Structures are given as C-alpha cells and as structure tokens.
Amino acid sequence: MKTSAFVLGALAVLVTNCAGQRDTALPSNLQNGARWPHGPFRTSGRDIVNALGETVTWAGVNWPLSGESMVPEGLEWLSANEILSKVSSVGFNFIRMGYAIQMIDEIYDHGGIDVTLEASLVSALGATNGTRVATAIVANNLALGWTLDTPRFKIFSDITRLAARRGIFIHPDAHVSKAQWCCSHTDGDAWFGDTNFQTRNWTRALTYVANWAKNQTNVVSMSLRNEPRESWTVPTLNYNWHTFVGNMTAGANAVHAANPDLLITWSGMQFGEDLSALTSRKNLLTAACYKCTAIRDAHRRDPVYFSLSNQTWADKVVWELHLYPTSEDLDTGNCRMIEAGLYRNGFNALGIQPPAACNATLDCPAAPRLTPVILSEFGHQQDATLDTDIVQNCLKEYTKRYSVSWSMWSLAGSYRVREGVQGFGDAWGLTNYNWTGWQYPSGVESHWRPWVEAMNVTKLG
C-alpha cells in the first residue's frame, strides 16, 4: 500500500518572529499574566482551567478571515471596534478566527514581509473593487492607524488586542491551506498531502502563529486543522486514523515547541465530526471511520494506539467536534440519536453517562481518559426556523446540560468573495448583509443571548 506523506515527529522549520512588542496601551490588568486571563491554561480531567485552577467556559462565534482576501470579513461595513462591541453585547467571550495557511506562505515568499491590506484585497477582488473595499476598511478604522499599506497580521493583532479589552478570547483556527471557502472533498484542501495541503507548509504556519500568539494575552489556544476529510482530488492518499494521528501529532509538536503555553485543539475526521478512535483508544489500524482507506494487513500487525497521556503536551490538548444537519453519515433526525452520535464520536471523553439511544446504536464505549471537548462549529440560518430546528436546539440543551464550550457559525452576514461570487450574502450569518444590525434580531434576544447566559461563561476580571 502506498505510504502517505506524513511525519511522526516535529518538523524543523525556520520561523521569522512576527509578534513585535507588547501593546503598552493595554490596560494594566491585561499586561500582567497574574491577572485576566490568568494564563497559561491547561486541561484537568474534562475541564479547561486557568493558572488559578478555575474552570473556563467559552461561548462564542466564528469570524472568518480565511477567504481570498485573508482579512476578517465585515471591516468595510463597520470598524473592528464596532464589530467587537456587537459580539460582546450578546455576552460572547470567544471568537474562533479561521485563517488560511496561504497567509503565512506569502510572508515566507516575500522574505518575511507580510502582504499589505490593499495588495491582498486587489488580489482577491481585482483592482477596482479591491482598492474600493480596502479604502472603506481604512476609513472605518482610522482610530487604529490603519492605511492601505497596513500588513494583514497587524490587522489581526489589533483586533485581538481590542477583543482582550472586552474579555474576549481569540482562537486562531487553521481553517484552510489555500484561501477559499471551506469545505468539500474536491477543494484540494481536504487531507494531508492534498493538492493545496502541503504538510510542511502547514506545520510551518502553525509554528508562525504560535509564536505570534506569545504577545497576545487573550490567545490561549489554537487549532491544528479544520475539518479533515477524504480527498477526492488525490484518491491515493491514505485517509485513515493512522495517517491522521501521525500528522496531527506533528502539528501538535510544532505548536508546543514554539509556544508551550497554548492549548491545542484537535478537530475530528469526516469534516470534524469523529474523534472516536482517540477518545475510546481504539486500534488505529482497524478502527472504523466513514469512507476510510482500509489497511489491508492491519490484523497481521501489532495494534497501534494513541495515548494522549504519553505526550509532552498531554495537558494541553482539547478535542473539538462539529455537527451540521447535512452530515453524510450521522443520524440527525431526533435528539436521542444526535446525543448517541455525539457520545460515540468524542463527547464520551467528558465522562458523562451514555445516552439512552446507545441501547439502539450499541456503539457507546466509555473513554479511558477524561479530556475537554468543545463544539467549535455548528449553525443554522438565522430566521424563525432557528427556534424549531432539531439539531440546533438539541445542541443548545446538550451544551447547557454538560457545560460544553461552543462557537456558532458564523458572525458573517456577507463575504467579500465566496465561491467565486463577490458580495455574497449568507443567511446563516448573525449580522445582516452590511453588518449594521442582526439578521434575525428576535433570535438574538430569544435564542442566543439566553443560551450564552446559561453557560456561565468566563468573564473579564
């Protein structure tokens, strides 16, 4: 069988320090590690805890910056300060910001110099629209000193520091390799070694972002990779648990070597839905997963298990799972079956009791090791159907019952460019098209705000 391109150890890469100096304009309570956010964080059993030993709970949103412009969406409509005020007004304390590996690749391609705002927008939208949108972003953010020549990571850093002042955590998420809309089997970005997914560039980028995070007080965690999935563009890649663990271990090694203070979140197989082989400690050579590449001689080999406890970063890993009604393989028809699927696919690591429908699925093993699990992506269109949707409301009750941190998809009511369309509106976004208000205001008041309040999220203090 052909061997896929992955490594088991940390990759040695040359990294330019992008962080710069700590922002001395920050309030004193954000300059001292002894105060908020009381880092570094670690895991303790099923919980994320801060340096004081206090349990930390997140409830938040996804704010995309992984599209072709590689600049957070919406800044041409509102200032970064105004957008963060809207996020804070609901009570959210967590923003998962998906970036593209291409963003860091281009820094290396330019000898360590980041791409400017205008150049990035022009590349994504063309000369006329790119300059127009970049000019609007500058006009909205004059207070931050942005110009057309402001580098993209400076924008990312400024947003992160503004979020810190509101007690909002920023979680960088390696969302895609090539800057584009995510995710499919055919986008060349699905699996390690895919057309656009070069593992060496990926680990190099993880190292870069981990170093950048050292000067961001409210970046206490980062992800390894968003939604690994089977590639249909390079069908010879080995899509299975063994390849997955080898690559993710290399990614975790890269992050931890660069910044050992960071929590590291691991997304699951099949679009981030399945971590069962890890949380249930199954044989990586024979464990089932949807559409996996079979290892034909697996039963003639010695079993291979992944033991998180044996890793130097054992108390830094947080599992993250996703769930959408469009799942190819999971039963989302009623809450009983949804809960059984969640338990089997990784939430057993919380040490909770198997749900009742496990009597039907017969696939709910207990986890040998307690580890935090978060629901980092899920969503629904923002209209009256939000209040009656089975998946959405099952997840709401589930996260409240078991104190599961979460972030909804997404903040963006519009995208500069998505799937080839400029000015793409998204009915799933919390904001309206021009970001001036909420897409479904009554839903924010009746659905999202009470849900956040019920989570007893960690506040600035």
Secondary structure as GFF3:
##gff-version 3
##sequence-region A 1 461
A	DSSP	alpha_helix	28	31	.	.	.	ID=ss1
A	DSSP	beta_strand	42	44	.	.	.	ID=ss2
A	DSSP	beta_strand	47	49	.	.	.	ID=ss3
A	DSSP	beta_strand	59	62	.	.	.	ID=ss4
A	DSSP	alpha_helix	80	90	.	.	.	ID=ss5
A	DSSP	beta_strand	94	100	.	.	.	ID=ss6
A	DSSP	alpha_helix	101	109	.	.	.	ID=ss7
A	DSSP	alpha_helix	117	125	.	.	.	ID=ss8
A	DSSP	alpha_helix	127	140	.	.	.	ID=ss9
A	DSSP	three_ten_helix	142	144	.	.	.	ID=ss10
A	DSSP	alpha_helix	152	165	.	.	.	ID=ss11
A	DSSP	beta_strand	169	176	.	.	.	ID=ss12
A	DSSP	alpha_helix	199	212	.	.	.	ID=ss13
A	DSSP	three_ten_helix	213	215	.	.	.	ID=ss14
A	DSSP	beta_strand	221	223	.	.	.	ID=ss15
A	DSSP	alpha_helix	241	258	.	.	.	ID=ss16
A	DSSP	beta_strand	263	267	.	.	.	ID=ss17
A	DSSP	alpha_helix	269	272	.	.	.	ID=ss18
A	DSSP	alpha_helix	276	279	.	.	.	ID=ss19
A	DSSP	three_ten_helix	298	300	.	.	.	ID=ss20
A	DSSP	three_ten_helix	308	310	.	.	.	ID=ss21
A	DSSP	three_ten_helix	314	316	.	.	.	ID=ss22
A	DSSP	beta_strand	317	322	.	.	.	ID=ss23
A	DSSP	alpha_helix	335	345	.	.	.	ID=ss24
A	DSSP	three_ten_helix	347	350	.	.	.	ID=ss25
A	DSSP	alpha_helix	358	361	.	.	.	ID=ss26
A	DSSP	beta_strand	373	377	.	.	.	ID=ss27
A	DSSP	three_ten_helix	384	387	.	.	.	ID=ss28
A	DSSP	alpha_helix	390	402	.	.	.	ID=ss29
A	DSSP	beta_strand	406	408	.	.	.	ID=ss30
A	DSSP	beta_strand	414	418	.	.	.	ID=ss31
A	DSSP	beta_strand	421	425	.	.	.	ID=ss32
A	DSSP	alpha_helix	441	443	.	.	.	ID=ss33
A	DSSP	pi_helix	444	448	.	.	.	ID=ss34
A	DSSP	alpha_helix	449	454	.	.	.	ID=ss35
###
